[in-house]
Amino acid sequence: MIAPIVHTPTVRDDHRSKTICVPHFLDTCRDADLLRRTGADLIVRPNIARTERAVFDLIDAIASSSFVLAGSLHAAIVACAYDVPFGYLDTGFVDIPFKWRDFSALVGIGTSFCDRVADARTIYEQVNRPRLRKPALLPMLAVAPFRVRLDILLKAYHHDMQQRDSASTHHGEPLKALLRQGDYSLLALAEACRDPAAQADKQASIGGEPIELSTHDDVSQPAVGTDAATVESDGPEPAISTAETGSEHPDPVSALPDILDAPQEAATVRAESAAAGEHAMADSSEAERGEAGSGTRDA
């Protein structure tokens, strides 16, 4: 679903306005048979080389088409991400039905399988298109099990605002200005880290107040509603509550502080907890030795 903010597809003339069928990578049916059964213009196999270029070529093929009949769930997800109409291919066998229902629930559509492009397109236009609701990207990146680059976060924020018809310009200075209006400044901090002159005095502006930063300082703030018990257990979990925003669509900006620094903060909390535990055990052992010595003298 985040593919559009990572890769801008190149329109392929050989796939432009074509209906394509993307079978499961284990499907052994011949292309000629699939073309006859599905009525698709082209068969696009997901069995590709393990290279970045091959992945982008496949994305370009899907994004260039007019309709995708997907026996591969990944093909349906990519089509949905790039706003290409899609349907699910029925070959008589569906691998792991739950994953298809799970994705359908995520985007608000039904789980219908068809063996022909014409039927799948009818279902999409009459049933699924009116119900389709793609999720915001920034909240998904907020719980990603890896560190997300700031430029990707900015693109995700801009993408989400466009989906809400709240942004009409490319992400850049207007978005930076918007983020700087908060009581923290991730951008100022990130720019300071990249600027050798700024690194010399190790300062960043947070809420307009200059503070001293070291390479080990943690400037992240817990998300709203995060208490100490939550942080001490497994580290902060950047959650965005719809109850707090009063909206069906959470405010993506509120996720930004924890996205960048949650891994470091969690590691710091775990290290401090481990150190505190070691000190407590040492103090307990010392006290026990003292009591044992006192008991011996009394005897």
C-alpha positions as CSV (number, residue, x, y, z in Angstrom):
1,M,0.0,0.0,0.0
2,I,2.9,2.4,0.5
3,A,4.3,1.6,-3.0
4,P,3.1,4.9,-4.5
5,I,5.3,7.0,-2.2
6,V,8.3,4.8,-2.9
7,H,8.0,4.3,-6.7
8,T,6.4,6.4,-9.4
9,P,5.5,4.0,-12.2
10,T,6.5,4.3,-15.8
11,V,3.6,3.7,-18.2
12,R,4.3,0.7,-20.3
13,D,2.9,1.0,-23.8
14,D,2.5,-2.8,-24.1
15,H,0.2,-2.8,-21.1
16,R,-1.5,0.6,-21.4
17,S,-5.3,0.2,-21.1
18,K,-5.0,-3.6,-21.2
19,T,-6.8,-6.0,-18.9
20,I,-4.3,-8.3,-17.3
21,C,-4.5,-11.5,-15.3
22,V,-1.8,-12.1,-12.7
23,P,-2.1,-15.8,-11.5
24,H,-0.6,-17.1,-8.3
25,F,3.1,-17.9,-8.6
26,L,2.4,-21.6,-8.2
27,D,-0.3,-21.7,-10.8
28,T,0.7,-24.2,-13.5
29,C,-2.0,-23.3,-16.0
30,R,-0.7,-22.3,-19.4
31,D,-0.9,-18.7,-20.4
32,A,-3.1,-19.6,-23.5
33,D,-5.6,-21.5,-21.3
34,L,-5.7,-18.6,-18.8
35,L,-6.3,-16.1,-21.6
36,R,-9.2,-18.2,-22.9
37,R,-10.7,-18.8,-19.5
38,T,-10.4,-15.2,-18.2
39,G,-10.9,-13.1,-21.3
40,A,-7.9,-11.0,-20.2
41,D,-5.7,-9.2,-22.8
42,L,-2.4,-10.3,-21.2
43,I,-1.1,-12.7,-18.6
44,V,1.5,-11.2,-16.3
45,R,3.4,-13.7,-14.2
46,P,4.6,-12.7,-10.7
47,N,7.5,-15.1,-10.9
48,I,10.3,-12.6,-11.3
49,A,14.0,-12.2,-10.7
50,R,15.1,-11.1,-7.2
51,T,16.1,-7.7,-8.3
52,E,14.8,-4.2,-7.7
53,R,14.4,-3.6,-11.4
54,A,12.2,-6.7,-11.8
55,V,10.0,-5.6,-9.0
56,F,9.6,-2.1,-10.5
57,D,8.9,-3.6,-13.9
58,L,6.1,-5.7,-12.5
59,I,4.6,-2.7,-10.6
60,D,4.8,-0.7,-13.8
61,A,2.9,-3.4,-15.7
62,I,0.1,-3.5,-13.1
63,A,-0.1,0.3,-12.8
64,S,-0.3,0.7,-16.6
65,S,-3.2,-1.7,-17.0
66,S,-6.9,-0.9,-17.0
67,F,-8.0,-3.8,-14.9
68,V,-6.2,-6.5,-12.9
69,L,-7.7,-10.0,-12.3
70,A,-5.5,-11.2,-9.5
71,G,-4.8,-14.7,-8.5
72,S,-1.9,-13.2,-6.5
73,L,-2.9,-11.1,-3.6
74,H,0.2,-9.0,-4.0
75,A,-1.0,-8.0,-7.4
76,A,-4.4,-6.9,-6.0
77,I,-2.7,-4.9,-3.3
78,V,-0.5,-3.1,-5.8
79,A,-3.4,-2.4,-8.1
80,C,-5.4,-1.0,-5.2
81,A,-2.5,1.2,-4.1
82,Y,-2.2,2.7,-7.6
83,D,-6.0,3.1,-8.0
84,V,-6.2,0.5,-10.8
85,P,-9.6,-1.5,-10.8
86,F,-9.1,-5.1,-9.7
87,G,-10.8,-8.3,-8.9
88,Y,-9.9,-11.7,-7.4
89,L,-9.3,-14.7,-9.8
90,D,-11.2,-17.9,-9.2
91,T,-9.2,-20.9,-10.4
92,G,-10.9,-23.4,-8.1
93,F,-8.3,-23.1,-5.4
94,V,-7.7,-20.2,-3.1
95,D,-4.5,-20.3,-1.0
96,I,-5.0,-19.1,2.6
97,P,-8.5,-17.6,2.3
98,F,-8.1,-15.6,5.4
99,K,-5.4,-13.3,3.9
100,W,-7.8,-12.3,1.1
101,R,-10.6,-11.6,3.6
102,D,-8.2,-9.7,5.7
103,F,-7.1,-7.3,2.9
104,S,-10.7,-6.9,1.7
105,A,-11.7,-5.8,5.2
106,L,-8.8,-3.4,5.4
107,V,-10.0,-1.5,2.3
108,G,-13.8,-2.0,2.9
109,I,-14.7,-4.3,0.0
110,G,-16.2,-7.8,-0.3
111,T,-14.3,-10.9,-1.1
112,S,-15.7,-12.2,-4.4
113,F,-13.8,-14.5,-6.8
114,C,-14.4,-14.6,-10.5
115,D,-13.0,-16.6,-13.4
116,R,-13.6,-13.9,-16.0
117,V,-12.5,-10.3,-16.3
118,A,-16.0,-9.1,-17.4
119,D,-17.6,-10.5,-14.2
120,A,-14.9,-9.2,-11.9
121,R,-15.1,-5.8,-13.5
122,T,-18.9,-5.7,-13.0
123,I,-18.5,-6.5,-9.3
124,Y,-15.8,-3.9,-8.9
125,E,-17.8,-1.1,-10.6
126,Q,-21.2,-1.9,-9.0
127,V,-20.2,-3.2,-5.5
128,N,-16.6,-2.6,-4.6
129,R,-15.7,0.8,-6.0
130,P,-18.4,2.7,-4.0
131,R,-17.2,1.0,-0.8
132,L,-13.4,1.1,-1.4
133,R,-11.6,3.1,1.3
134,K,-7.8,2.9,1.3
135,P,-6.2,3.3,4.8
136,A,-3.9,6.2,5.7
137,L,-0.3,5.4,5.2
138,L,1.3,7.3,8.1
139,P,-0.4,5.3,10.9
140,M,0.8,2.1,9.2
141,L,4.4,3.4,9.1
142,A,4.1,4.4,12.7
143,V,4.0,0.7,13.7
144,A,6.6,-0.5,11.1
145,P,9.2,-2.9,12.6
146,F,12.0,-0.7,11.2
147,R,13.2,2.9,11.2
148,V,11.4,5.0,8.6
149,R,13.3,7.7,6.7
150,L,12.0,11.2,7.3
151,D,11.4,11.9,3.6
152,I,9.2,8.8,3.4
153,L,7.2,10.1,6.4
154,L,6.7,13.4,4.7
155,K,5.5,11.7,1.5
156,A,3.1,9.6,3.5
157,Y,1.7,12.6,5.3
158,H,1.2,14.5,2.0
159,H,-0.4,11.4,0.4
160,D,-2.8,11.1,3.3
161,M,-3.7,14.8,3.1
162,Q,-4.4,14.4,-0.6
163,Q,-6.6,11.5,0.1
164,R,-8.6,13.8,2.4
165,D,-8.6,16.6,-0.1
166,S,-6.7,18.7,2.3
167,A,-3.5,19.2,0.3
168,S,-3.0,20.3,-3.3
169,T,0.8,20.9,-3.5
170,H,3.8,18.7,-3.5
171,H,5.2,17.9,-0.1
172,G,8.0,20.3,0.7
173,E,8.3,23.7,2.4
174,P,4.5,24.1,3.1
175,L,4.5,20.7,4.8
176,K,7.7,21.5,6.7
177,A,6.1,24.8,7.9
178,L,3.0,22.9,9.0
179,L,5.0,20.4,11.0
180,R,7.1,23.2,12.6
181,Q,3.9,24.7,14.1
182,G,3.8,21.8,16.7
183,D,5.4,21.9,20.1
184,Y,8.3,19.9,18.8
185,S,10.4,20.2,15.6
186,L,11.6,16.9,14.2
187,L,12.7,18.7,11.0
188,A,15.0,21.1,12.9
189,L,16.5,18.1,14.7
190,A,17.0,16.1,11.5
191,E,18.5,19.1,9.8
192,A,20.8,19.7,12.7
193,C,22.0,16.1,12.6
194,R,22.9,16.5,8.9
195,D,24.5,19.9,9.3
196,P,28.1,19.7,10.4
197,A,28.0,23.3,11.8
198,A,24.9,22.5,13.8
199,Q,26.4,19.3,15.0
200,A,29.3,21.2,16.5
201,D,27.2,22.9,19.1
202,K,24.7,20.0,19.2
203,Q,21.6,22.1,19.5
204,A,18.1,21.8,18.1
205,S,15.0,23.8,18.5
206,I,12.1,22.1,20.3
207,G,9.1,24.3,20.9
208,G,11.2,27.4,20.3
209,E,13.4,26.6,23.3
210,P,17.1,25.8,22.5
211,I,18.3,22.6,24.3
212,E,21.6,20.9,24.5
213,L,21.7,17.5,22.7
214,S,24.3,14.8,22.8
215,T,24.5,11.9,20.4
216,H,22.8,9.7,23.1
217,D,20.0,12.1,24.0
218,D,16.5,10.9,23.5
219,V,14.3,13.8,22.5
220,S,11.2,11.7,21.7
221,Q,8.0,12.4,23.5
222,P,5.4,9.6,24.4
223,A,2.3,9.6,22.3
224,V,-0.8,11.1,23.9
225,G,-2.3,8.7,26.3
226,T,1.0,6.7,26.9
227,D,1.7,6.2,30.5
228,A,4.8,5.2,32.3
229,A,3.7,1.6,32.7
230,T,3.3,1.3,29.0
231,V,6.8,2.6,28.3
232,E,8.4,0.4,31.0
233,S,6.9,-2.7,29.6
234,D,7.9,-3.0,26.0
235,G,8.7,0.6,25.0
236,P,6.3,3.1,23.5
237,E,3.9,2.0,20.9
238,P,3.0,4.9,18.6
239,A,-0.8,4.5,18.6
240,I,-3.2,7.2,17.3
241,S,-6.5,7.2,19.0
242,T,-9.6,8.2,17.0
243,A,-11.2,9.1,20.3
244,E,-8.5,11.8,20.9
245,T,-8.9,13.3,17.4
246,G,-12.7,13.0,17.3
247,S,-12.4,11.9,13.7
248,E,-12.7,8.7,11.8
249,H,-9.3,9.6,10.3
250,P,-6.6,10.1,13.0
251,D,-4.2,13.1,12.7
252,P,-1.0,11.7,11.0
253,V,1.2,14.3,12.6
254,S,0.7,13.0,16.1
255,A,2.5,9.8,15.1
256,L,5.7,11.4,14.0
257,P,7.7,11.8,17.3
258,D,7.5,8.2,18.2
259,I,8.0,6.9,14.7
260,L,11.5,8.2,14.6
261,D,12.7,7.6,18.1
262,A,10.7,4.8,19.5
263,P,13.3,2.1,18.9
264,Q,16.0,4.2,20.7
265,E,13.7,5.1,23.5
266,A,12.6,1.5,24.0
267,A,16.3,0.4,24.1
268,T,17.1,3.1,26.6
269,V,14.2,2.1,28.8
270,R,15.2,-1.6,28.7
271,A,18.8,-0.8,29.4
272,E,17.8,1.4,32.4
273,S,15.5,-1.3,33.7
274,A,18.2,-4.0,33.4
275,A,20.7,-1.8,35.2
276,A,18.2,-1.0,38.0
277,G,17.5,-4.8,38.4
278,E,21.2,-5.5,38.6
279,H,21.7,-2.8,41.3
280,A,18.7,-4.2,43.3
281,M,20.1,-7.7,43.2
282,A,23.5,-6.5,44.3
283,D,22.0,-4.5,47.2
284,S,19.9,-7.5,48.2
285,S,23.0,-9.8,48.2
286,E,24.9,-7.3,50.2
287,A,22.1,-7.1,52.8
288,E,21.9,-10.9,53.1
289,R,25.7,-11.2,53.6
290,G,25.4,-8.5,56.3
291,E,22.6,-10.3,58.1
292,A,24.5,-13.6,57.9
293,G,27.6,-12.0,59.4
294,S,25.6,-10.4,62.2
295,G,23.9,-13.7,63.0
296,T,27.3,-15.4,63.3
297,R,28.6,-12.8,65.7
298,D,25.5,-13.0,67.9
299,A,25.8,-16.8,68.1
